[in-house]
Every structure is written in C-alpha cells, then in structure tokens.
C-alpha cells in the first residue's frame, strides 16, 4: 500500500529541498571563485586594443631624428636588374628625408632622383637617383647631406624599400586612402606594367599605390611623380595612425624585416612612429625647388638658382607647438 504524506510533513520536505539547492548554489559559487584563483583572469588590455594611441607604441626619441627613405626601382632587394628602362642595376626611384621631432610636426622633404649632382673625380653630372647603384644608401646619404646642407651627423638612419615591400606594406594595412589628382592611364608592354587609376579620393591597395607612385604626367614628369609620392606617404601615415591599426604595427614591422634594408632597430622604428603618428594632420611636406628642364641635359634637372640654402632648416630650428 502506498504511504500517504501528511500535510504537516510536506513543508518540511520543501524546506529540506530548498536547503539542499541553496547549498549546491553556494558550492557552485565557491567552485567558480576557486577556479578564479587557478586560471588567470583575461588580459584586460585586450579589451582596449581599439583605444591605443601612438604614444602607447614606445617612448618617443629625445631629439629630432632624420631618416633617409629610398624607394628603389627593383622588384626586390638584391635583384640583379631593376624594374625600369633601360634595364640595369636598381636606382633610387623615390627619395625622401623624414625628420621626426618629438616636440614639433614631422617634416618631409622630397628629393627628385633626376636632380643633377657631381661627384668628386667625375667630369659629368649624374642623376641623384643613380648613386644608389654606385654606392648604395651610404653614397646617396653623403650626396644628400651636402646637397641639402645638413649637419655632418645627418641623416641619422636610412630605410631602403623595394616595390614589392611597398605593395606588401599597403596590403598589410588593408589599403590606404589617397586622392590621385587626375585619371592615370599608362601601359608599358616591355615591363608588363599598366597604370589605370581614376581621379579623386579612394581606397587603394598595394598594386594601386605602386601605380600611383610610378605615374608621370607627360607635362610635368618630375613634379607630378613627387606630388603623387607625397600623397602616398600621407596615406600610409594616416593608415598606420588609425586606433584599430596601432596594435598591429609591431607585427607588421617584423614581417617587413626581409623586405627592407635599414639600420633602424625595431625599437627605434616604433619610437619614431610613436612621435610621428600623433601629428599626421600637421605633417609638413616640401620639395627641393628645380629650374626649368633643359633639352641639352634631359632628363637631368638642376637646382633652382633662387633656392635658399640650406634647403632644409636645421633640426634645432623646429619650433615647439
């Protein structure tokens, strides 16, 4: 016969069940708390990756630092031939002096590779960009120092960038924003190279940026290329300065080690980026003034007679904001 439960015993059973449930809950809570002592808490810094600022990358340099940036016309470092015409050893296709100042905006001076320079013992002038194949970054740095009128210790560092390195850098950043000043159309069958860009603000990937920096307006071949290279430089700096991109920069620099030649350490590069990326809107860009082209010296260009020396103000003359 089934045993009947008396009305008086039912509340007692419910009370005992509640006690058991409460004890189990307390046990679960203690268990979770104990696990918290064993397993480390999540790294809260990961939650704020999107909120990093350039200052979080590294401590900025204590003084202005000048870097000579050389973009070569070779596909990769060490290639036996360039990616231009006439074929031969790599030349400097783009030359920039970048001065990063911890208390003032970053300054960029564009140097035309077509600028005529004369080396000791040479009877004829040479193109500044051709010095790279003759003596590498060291010879280019010596010529630039004398040309610009810099201190004997400058440039402090150098960075040599191949065409493939430029494309990979842009692609690793997810592209950059740039605004070509005009529609660009060009095709070179001998190099299997085509330029096909529209004018106006747009997002460019690596191969697009290569097209931008290599284009020459037939009416202003030297000046137009410098303008486009400066536009690409602005886009690169702005892309690297994005809060979402900042946590990726150390890894990005590491991935470029085999694609660039430089005497910058990774720590130094991050230090310069920390100082430069916080002031991308105040970037100061200038160009070496040139005289009008002469048919007798084509394609070389001469420094303008009106150019004031030194072509770049001394580093210590940079004013604090």
N, C-alpha and C positions, 0 to 999 in steps of 0.2 A: 504494500500500500504506500502510496506517495505521502511523503511527510509534508504537512502544511506549515507554512511560515506564519508565525503570529504577527499581528500588526505591530506589536511593540518591538519585535526584533528587526524589522525592515530598516528603520532609521539607523540602527547600529551598524548594519551591513553597509549602508551607503556611506556612513562616516568612515568605516574602515577602508572602503574603496577610495574615498577621497584622500585619506591619509597616504595610501599606497601610491596614488597618482602624484600627489604632492611630493612625496619622497623621490619618486622617479624623476620628476621635473628638476628637483634640486640636484639629483645625481647627474643628470644631463648637463645642467648648468656648470657644476663643478668640473665635469669632464672637459667641457669646452674651455673653461678657464685654465685647466691644467695643460691642455694641448697648446694653449696660447703661450705657455711658458716654454714649451718644447720647440714649436715651429716659430721661426722668426716672423714678425709682422711684415706685411707688404711694404716695400720701399715707397714711402710717400712721395719721394722725389719724382717717381714715375708719373704720379698724378698731375704734376705741374710741368711736365716736359713742354707743353704748349706755351708756357708762360715765361720761359727763359728769356733773358736779354743778352745782347752781345757781351756785356760785362761778365756774364757767368762763364764764358768760354775760357778765359785766362786773365791774368793780370796784364794790363797794357804796358807797353815799353815806357821806360822812364824818360826817354828823349825821342826826338824825331828820328825815324829810320827811313832811308831811301832804298827802294828795290828797283832794279833794272829788270823789266819784263820783256823777254824776247820771244816773239812768236815766229817760228821758222816755217819755211815753205816745204818742209819734208813731212811725209805722212807719219813717220815715227822717228824717235831719236835714233841716231846711228844709221839711218838708211843711207845707202851709197849715193842715191840720186834724190833730187828734190821733186816736188810736185808742180813744177812751173816750167816755163820755157825761157831760154834754152835749158836743156837738161844738164844737170851737173850737181855738185855738192850743195847741201842746204844753205840757203841765205836767210837773213833776218827779214821776215815779211812784215812784221809789226814791231815797233819799238816804243815802249812806254817807260817813263820814270814815274814811280809812285812813291810819294812821300807821306808816310803815316805819322801824324803828330798827335800825341795824347791830349794836347790842350787846344787843338785847332782842327779845322776840317782837313780831310785828306786832299792832297794835291796830285794831279796827274798831268804830266807834260808829254805830249805826243811828238815823236821824232820821226820825220819822214825817212824811210830806208833809202830813198832816192837822193838824199842830201849829199852833195859833193864834199869829200874830205880828202886831205892829202897826208899821206903817211911819210915819215922821215925816210929818205932814200928813194922815194917814188917821184917820178917826173910828171906823172899824170894823176889827176884826181880820181878817186874811186867812190863808188856809192857806199854810204854808211852801212847799208844792209849787207853788202858783200864781205864786210870784215869778219862776219861770223864764220864763214868757211875758211878764212885765212888764219884766224887765231882764236876762235870760239868766244865765249862770253867775256873772257879777260880782255881781249883786244877791243871788243865793242865797248866795254866799260871804260877803258882808257880813253878811247876816242870821244865818247860821250862826256866824260868828265872835263876834258879840255874844251870841247865844243860849247858846253853849257856854262862852264866857269864854276864848277862845284869845288868843294873842299877836297883836299887830297885823300881823305878817308872815304869819300863817297864814290859810287853808290855802295851802301853797306852790304847789300845782298843782291843776288841775281836769281831769276827764275826763267828757265827755257821751256817753252810749251810747244809741242808739235800739234799738227792739225787733228790727229786722232785724239790727243789729250783734250783739246778744246771741245770736240764733239762729245766725248765721254763725260766731261765735267758738266756740260749743259744738260745732257740726258740724265745724269745722276741727280741733278737738281729738279728734274721734272719739267725742264724747259724754262725759258726766261721771257719776260715781256720786253719788246723792243718795237720801235716805230721807224721802219725804213722811210726815208724822205721821199722816195719815188718808187714806181714799179721798176723792178730789176729783171732784165732778160739778157741772158748771155749763154752761149754754148761753145765749148772747146772740144772738138772731136778728138784731137790728139791726146788730151788728158782725160777724155771721157767724163767731162765735168760740165754740169748745167746749172745755171742760176735762174730761178723762176720764183720771184717774190713779189707780193703786192705791196703797195704803199700803206702806211698807217699803222696804228698800234695793234699788235697781235702777239700771240704766244708762239715762240719759235723753239723748235727742237734743235738738237746738235747739228744736223746737216743743214738746217735752215740758217743757223748762226754762221756756219762756215761760209755759206753763200753770201751772207751779209758782209762779212769782213773781207771777202775777196773781190767784191764787185768794184768796178771802176767806171765812173761816169766819163764817157769819152771827152766831154767838155772840161772836166776838172778831175783828171785821173788820180792825182796825188791827194788833193784836198778832199775829194769825196770819199776815198778809202779811209782817210784819217777820221773823218766825221762818223763813218759807219763803225769803225773800230771803237771809237769813244762811246757810241750808242750801245754797242755790245758790252763794253766794260761797265757802264751804268746798270744795264740789265742784270749782269752777273752779280754785282754787289747787292742790288736790291733783292734778288732771289735768295742770296745767302743770308740776308738780314731778316727774312721772314721768321717769326717766332716758331712756326712749325718746322722750319728747316734747321734751326740752330743746333738741336741735339744731334743732328746727323753729320755736322761738319767734321768732327774728329775722325769719324769713319771714312768720310769722303776724302779727306786729305790722305789717309792711309792708303786708300785704293789707288791714288794717283802716283804713288812712290815710283813705280816702274815706268811711268809715262812722262815724267818731267825730270829735268836736271836743275838742281838748285843747291845752294849752300845754306839754305834755311832749314833749321830743325823743325820738327812738328810743333814743339813748344813755342818757338819763335813765330811760326806761322799763325798759330792760334792767338798769340799775343797781339800780332798786328791786326788780325781780324777783329779782335775784341775792341780795338781802338777805332778801326775804320768803319765797321758796320753800324755803329751807333750814330753815324753822321752822314748817311748816304745821301740825304736830301741836300746837304751842304757841300757836296763834292765840288772841288774847284778844278776845272779842266781847261788846259791851254795848249797851244800849238806853237812850234817854232815857226816864226814868220819867214816866208820864202819870197824870193824875187820871181818875176815872170819867167817862164821857161824860155830857153834859148835853143834854137834849132841846131846850133853847132855843138851843143852839149847834151842833146837828148839821149837818154831820158834823165840825166842828172839835173838836179836843181841846186841853186845857190842860195845861201842865206841872204835875206833882205838887207840892203845897206842901211835901212832905218832901224834894224833890230838893235834894241838896247842891251848892253852887256852888264851884268851876267844875264843870260837868257832866263834864268830861274832865280828867284830871290833866295838868299841863304836860309837854311833851315831855322836858325835862331831868330830870323826876322818875322816868322809867322806869329800873328797876333792871337792872343787868347780870346775866346768868345766873350 
